[in-house]
Amino acid sequence: MRWILTGEEFEAAYAHRLGLIQEGLADGASALERAQQIARVIGRPCASLSLRPPGPRVG
């Protein structure tokens, strides 16, 4: 709450210790690549659902 109200800045290592971030990367390109990796992991279970034929309607 303190940082939201004051707008104070702090180092990435401190944010990591506080649990505000899970990992830090050196630059924007690395961050984009990592975000895409995470998106693929998240989307993998959903992809198979979108390819299944519709099941019987309930109700």
C-alpha positions in Angstrom: 0.0 0.0 0.0 2.9 2.3 0.8 4.2 2.3 -2.8 0.8 2.8 -4.3 0.2 5.9 -2.1 3.7 7.4 -2.3 4.9 6.4 -5.8 8.3 5.6 -4.3 10.6 3.5 -6.5 12.5 0.4 -5.4 14.9 -2.1 -6.9 13.7 -5.3 -8.6 15.6 -7.4 -6.0 13.6 -5.8 -3.3 10.3 -6.4 -5.2 11.3 -10.0 -5.5 12.0 -10.3 -1.8 8.6 -8.8 -1.0 6.9 -11.3 -3.4 5.7 -8.6 -5.8 7.4 -10.2 -8.7 8.3 -13.9 -9.4 11.3 -13.3 -11.7 13.2 -10.5 -13.3 14.8 -10.3 -16.7 17.6 -8.2 -18.2 15.7 -6.4 -21.0 12.4 -6.0 -22.8 13.2 -8.7 -25.4 13.9 -11.3 -22.7 10.7 -10.3 -20.9 8.7 -10.7 -24.1 10.2 -14.1 -24.8 9.5 -15.3 -21.3 5.9 -13.9 -21.4 5.3 -15.9 -24.6 6.7 -19.1 -23.0 4.3 -18.6 -20.1 1.4 -17.9 -22.4 2.1 -21.2 -24.3 2.1 -23.1 -21.0 -1.2 -21.5 -19.9 -2.8 -22.0 -23.4 -1.8 -25.6 -23.9 -4.7 -27.2 -21.9 -7.2 -24.8 -23.5 -6.1 -25.7 -27.1 -7.3 -29.3 -26.8 -10.7 -28.1 -25.5 -11.3 -25.9 -28.5 -10.7 -28.8 -30.9 -13.2 -31.2 -29.3 -16.6 -31.7 -30.9 -19.4 -30.3 -28.9 -20.8 -32.7 -26.3 -24.4 -33.4 -25.5 -26.3 -30.5 -24.2 -27.4 -30.7 -20.6 -30.6 -29.1 -19.4 
